Amino acid sequence: MKRKKDDTKKRVILCVNAALEKKAKNIIILNMQKVTSFTDYSIVCSGNSDRQVQSIAQAIEENMKKNGFLPLGIEGERTAQWILMDYADIIVHVFYEPVRDFYDMERLWSDAPRMEIDNDADRITRLRKGM
């Protein structure tokens, strides 16, 4: 079982680093393993425009594909207000900042352990303990 968790964590890092490359802001990783059965992690991040939101989502999709992982589905690409990317054990939410404020996903899952990524970070190499 440890192997699956380690593999999932590596994929979370791939997603976050792709988002950071496109200057995503307010990245939060939520460990959903003890609060829901439909995914292990959720990643929530923001862009300042619809074009940036699309760019962030494309970078994540390309980075995951390059590493052999295809999404089960992607929703919201056309309007780019909220793009949801479903990788089964990882769900990625890329929001246009005002839409993120409206839905307040972090409050919805306030019981989940979280890791906030510094807006000035270039990349991460690991998740903190407990994630």
C-alpha positions in Angstrom: 0.0 0.0 0.0 2.9 2.4 0.7 3.9 2.2 -3.0 0.6 3.5 -4.2 0.7 6.4 -1.7 4.3 7.3 -2.8 3.2 7.2 -6.5 0.3 9.4 -5.8 2.5 11.9 -3.9 4.9 12.0 -6.9 2.0 12.8 -9.2 0.8 15.6 -6.9 4.3 17.1 -7.1 4.2 16.8 -10.9 0.9 18.7 -11.0 2.0 21.4 -8.5 5.3 22.0 -10.3 3.6 22.3 -13.7 1.2 24.9 -12.1 4.1 26.8 -10.6 5.8 27.0 -14.1 2.8 28.9 -15.3 2.8 31.2 -12.2 -0.3 29.8 -10.6 -1.1 31.5 -7.3 -2.5 30.4 -3.9 -1.8 26.7 -4.5 -3.2 24.5 -1.8 -2.8 20.7 -1.6 -5.6 19.0 0.4 -5.1 15.5 1.7 -8.6 14.0 1.2 -7.8 10.4 2.2 -9.6 10.6 5.6 -12.4 13.0 4.6 -13.8 11.4 1.4 -13.7 8.2 -0.6 -13.6 9.7 -4.1 -10.0 10.9 -4.2 -6.8 11.0 -2.2 -5.7 14.6 -3.0 -7.2 17.8 -4.3 -5.1 20.6 -5.6 -6.6 24.1 -5.8 -4.9 26.9 -7.6 -5.7 30.2 -9.3 -4.9 32.3 -12.3 -5.4 36.0 -12.9 -7.1 35.6 -16.2 -8.9 33.0 -18.3 -5.9 32.7 -20.5 -3.6 32.0 -17.5 -6.2 29.5 -16.2 -6.1 27.7 -19.5 -2.3 27.8 -19.6 -2.0 26.3 -16.1 -4.4 23.5 -16.9 -2.6 22.7 -20.2 0.8 22.7 -18.5 -0.5 20.2 -15.9 -2.1 18.0 -18.6 1.1 18.0 -20.7 3.4 17.3 -17.7 1.2 14.4 -16.5 0.9 13.0 -20.1 4.7 13.2 -20.5 5.0 11.1 -17.4 2.4 8.5 -18.5 -0.7 9.8 -16.8 -3.9 10.6 -18.6 -6.9 12.3 -17.0 -10.2 10.5 -16.6 -11.8 13.8 -17.6 -11.4 17.5 -17.9 -14.2 20.0 -17.5 -14.4 23.8 -18.0 -11.6 24.4 -20.5 -13.8 26.5 -22.9 -14.8 29.1 -20.4 -11.7 28.8 -18.2 -13.4 30.1 -15.1 -13.0 26.8 -13.2 -11.2 23.9 -14.9 -11.5 20.6 -13.1 -9.0 17.8 -14.0 -9.8 14.3 -12.7 -6.8 12.0 -12.3 -8.8 9.6 -10.0 -6.7 9.8 -6.9 -5.9 13.5 -7.6 -8.5 16.1 -8.5 -7.1 19.5 -9.7 -9.1 22.7 -9.6 -7.7 25.6 -11.6 -9.8 28.7 -10.9 -10.0 32.2 -12.2 -9.4 34.0 -8.9 -12.8 35.7 -8.4 -14.6 32.4 -9.1 -12.4 30.7 -6.6 -13.3 33.3 -4.0 -17.0 32.6 -4.7 -16.8 28.8 -4.3 -14.3 28.8 -1.4 -13.3 25.2 -1.9 -10.8 25.3 1.0 -13.6 26.1 3.5 -15.7 23.2 2.0 -12.9 20.8 2.9 -11.7 22.5 6.0 -11.3 19.1 7.8 -8.7 18.0 5.3 -5.0 18.4 6.1 -3.5 21.0 3.9 -0.2 22.3 2.5 0.0 25.8 1.2 2.7 26.5 -1.5 4.5 29.8 -1.3 3.5 32.1 -4.2 7.3 32.7 -4.7 8.2 29.0 -5.0 9.6 27.8 -8.3 9.0 24.1 -7.6 8.5 21.7 -4.8 10.4 18.4 -4.2 8.3 16.7 -1.6 5.1 17.0 0.4 5.4 17.9 4.1 5.0 15.2 6.7 1.4 14.2 7.3 0.5 14.9 3.7 
